[in-house]
Amino acid sequence: MISTTSIPTSGSSISKVIEPGNVTCKITKVTLDPVPYKAGALNINLHVETEPIGGDFEGFLIDKDTPDLGRYQGQIGRIRMAEYPFADGLTKTNIEIKRDTEMLKRLDLLCKELNCSDWLQAQDNKHETIESLFEQFNIDKPYADKYLYMCVGGKEYLNKEGYVNYDLFLPKAVKGKYAFKNVDDKTHVMEFEKVEHIKRIPSKVTVAEFGTPVTKATHDDLDI
């Protein structure tokens, strides 16, 4: 007999990955990633996890090759610290921009909001390169289990199946509002707005099966 009173549920409908919006999350690691179109340019990528969601939520495996490590308790994502990569160059008004200086400024802001500025000061004159400094940041993990409140923007792109996913980034500060702060200072973080913080795919790009639900990124896509 077919029972219509004990229909099993299909599990949590909450996405396993972070999407553009205001989120509370902690850093699990930081990577510096080169871009193919500009020599020497680097993205600072924050690999993050939200607060535990609870209920019937089932996150990605922490390590797909080692299931015994369990699963993430929150959503995960990879968020660039700026919309565009850090690189040496000139502004439109011919002001010189130094890649390492700009990256150091971002690390300084991050450490201030994570209450680990002492760690950064202790690294004074210990590193020959910015890569070495960020590598030490990952080794020491002064950010471990400390939460930030963020406004996360996203640039749309088509995945291999032709569906829309988001390349996440932190928007530029505007009028005293910032992209991230410690969780006790949420009032100074900008409110997410789709018009301002989503970079749409140009209209000439055709999305496969337009009108169907957007697919989510996979654990391999995120490389957390």
N, C-alpha and C positions, 0 to 999 in steps of 0.2 A: 504494500500500500504506500502511496505517496503522501507524506505528511506536509501540510502547509502551515503548521504552527511551530515547527522547529527547524526552520531554514538556516543553515550555517552561514555565518558572515564571511566576507571575502578578505578580512584583515583590515589594517589601518589604511585610510585613504590619504594620509598625510605624506607628502613627498619626502623622500629620503635625502634630498639635496636642498640646499639653501637657494631661495629665489630672491630677486630684487625686492627690497623693502627695508623696514627697520627691524633689526635683529639683535639679540643678545648672544654673544658667542665667545669662546676661548680659542686661543691659538694652539695648534698642535705642532706646527713646525713652520718655518719660513724658508722659502727658496728664492734664489736669484736666477732668473731664466732669460737667456739671450733671445733676441728677435731676429728673424731671418733677413729682414729688409733694411737693417741699419747696423753696421759694424760697431761693436762696442756698447751698444744700447742694452739695458737690462730692465726687466720687470721685477719688482719686489712682490712676490706672491705670498699671501697669508693663507695657510691651510687651517681651517677653523672647524669647530663643532659647536652647535648651539647647546643651550641648557638641556638636560634630560627631558624628554617629552612625556614619557610614561604611557599608561594605558596599554593598548595593544600595538603601539608603535614598534616596529622592528627595523632598526637601522642596518646599514651596510656592515658586512664583516670587517673588523679592524684589519685583518690580513687574510685574504681569501685562501692563501696557501697554508695558513695555520688557524683553522676554525676554533681551536681551543682558546684563542685569545678573546673570543666573544665578539659582540657587535657594538657599534657606536650607539650611545644612548640618545643622541640627538641627531639633527640633520647636519650634514657636512658640506663643505664647499671650499673653493679656492678663489680668493679675492685679491685682485691687484691693488696695490696701495695708491695707484694713480691710474687715470684713464689711459695715459700714454707712457711709453717707456722712458726711463731716465737716460739721458745722453748729453755729451758735450755739444754745445752749439751757441747760437745767438738768437735773441728774441727779435721781434719785428722792429724794435727800436735799437737794435745792435748792442744790447746788454749781454755780456758773456755768461753762459750757463755752464757750470761744471757738474758733470754727472755725479761724482763722488760726494761733492758738497751737498747736493740736493738729496741724495740718498741718506746721508748722515743726518740731515735735518729731519727726515721722516722717521728715522730710527730714534732720534732724540724725542720727537713727539710721542712715539709709541711707548718709549720707556717712561716718560712722564705720566702718561695715562695708566700705565701698568704698575706704577709706583716702584720702578726698578732703575731709577736714574743713577743710583750708586754703582750699579753694575757697569753702566756705560762709562762713568767717570773712571772706574778702575781699569778700563781698557786703554786709557790714554797712552799713546806712543808704543803700543804693543803690537800693532799690525801694520804690515807694509801695504796691504791692499784692502779695499772695501769688501771684497769677497771673503777675506780672512776674518774680518770683523763680524760679518753676518754668520759665517760658519761657527764662530765662537758663541754667538747668540743662540744658535741651535744646540750646541753642546751643553751650555750652562742652563738653558731654558729658564731664564728669570721670569718668563711669561706664563709658566705652567699653572694651569687651573685658575687663572685670573680672567675675569669676564670683562668684555667691552660692549658698549652699546653702539651700534653702527647704523648708518644709512648706506645701503648697498645699491648701487646702480647696476645696470646690465646692458650689454650690447648684444643684440640678437644675432644669431648665426644659424645656418642650417646644418644639422648633423648628417651622418652618413645615410640615414633613412629619408632625409629631406624634410625633417621636422625642425621646428624652432627651439633652440636652447639659448642659454644666456652665458656670455662671457662677463663675469662679475668684476666690478671695480668700485673703488671709493671715490665719490665725486669731490670736486674742488670746493673748499670752504667758501661760503657766501654770506656776507652781512652778519658776521659774528656767529654764524652757525657752522658747525664742523661735521665732518664725515664720521668721526668716532670720538668717544669720550669714555671715561670709566663709568661704570654702571650707576654711580651716585651722582652723575652730572648729565642726565639724559636731556635736560632742558636746553643744553647748548648744542645738541645734535640736530641737524636739519631733518624735517619731516619728509619722508619719501613721497615723491610725486611722479606719476608715470610720465607725464609730459616732459618733465625736466630730467629725469634720471634713467629713462629707457631710450637707448639708441636703436631705432627701428631699422630693419632690413629695407633697403631701397625698394620702392614699389615695383620696379621692373623685375625683381627677383620672384620667381614662382615658387610657392611653398607647396610641397606634395600634399595631395588630398586636403586642400584648403577646407577648413571648417571642422576638422577632426581634432580631438584633444591633443595638446602639445605633449610630446614625449619628454621624459626626464633624462638628465645626464646619468651615466653609469659610474660605478666606483672606479673603473679603469680610466674613464674620462677625467676624473678629478685627481687621481693619483695622490690621495691623502696619505 
